[in-house]
Amino acid sequence: MARRIMNNGLFLINKSFSIPTFIINRTTSSNIAVNKLKILGVGAGTKPIEKMQKTLTEKGYNNIKLLGLYNTEESDQKLIAALKEKQWDAVTIGSYVNGFDQAAHYQEEGVSTDRTDILLWFNRVLNLVHESAPKSKIVLLKGPHDFHDAIQRIMGAEQK
């Protein structure tokens, strides 16, 4: 059987198997100028913010603002204010808030560990971003280590 591969930019589709196999093509979007992107990053709690800000600045993210969130009305208001500060190119939502990292046991007072609370919180955050910054791309992170790759995946796909 001949191997047929179709490339649509972001995914390679291998049709030589009985079920098409999708392979993420990580090289298609590696040239985004991160120093020009305006990014608002939100995540659970405030503990990791300072270290993450330093790391991202060292990687060339010059127009970034990180905001530590809690599942409270006060935190929602801070998020809305930050979303309205400027037209963000992207808003990242951290893995704890978006529910991707279910194994994490966050150790900060005020950050819920109840999965139902986190799901409701994520839904609220997602809708606040959608309502307050409708032109911004929403980027869901798999973890702090995924920030750069996630920006490349989403913003790189937009550039094509």
Buried (B, 14 or more C-beta within 10 A) or exposed (E): EEEEEEEEEBBBBBBEEEEEEEEEBEEBBEEBEBEEBBBBBBBBBBBBBEEBBEBBEEBEBEBBBBBBBBBEEEBBEBBBEBBEEEEBBBBBBBBBBBBBBEEBEBEEEBBBEEEEEBEEBBEBBBEBBEEBBEEBBBBBBBEBEBBBBBBBBBBBBEEE
